């Protein structure tokens, strides 16, 4: 056998084996796709019931909180809203820092001048929240470096 014939048969063998491998792969892929499309019901065993009676459902171990929330956003122009009023009782005070400042130093003071809360809100963690229960009165939320940025909070007796 000559070298040319040997090379020819070797090339032919490589081409044929590549074609066969491709066809087998495509057939397997078609089988997987067909299996995904056809809905197959899970096997049902006679006499087996998978539901529980309502009395054995798990009960919530911790009650859901029953209070409202107030959202204050800090922008490059100050606080939004600039004033809010709400009844006495605990509420979730949320501050969303969208001012672009590296850090905002917030102070919540009562109209008498007593500070009730101080918080630092970095740019990396722009959202701050805490449950507060302020007695009735007037409060001012301000940013230490921007004295004109204020949000007046009024807590009513009822």
Order of alpha helices (4+ residues) and beta strands (2+ residues): alpha-beta-beta-beta-beta-beta-beta-beta-beta-beta
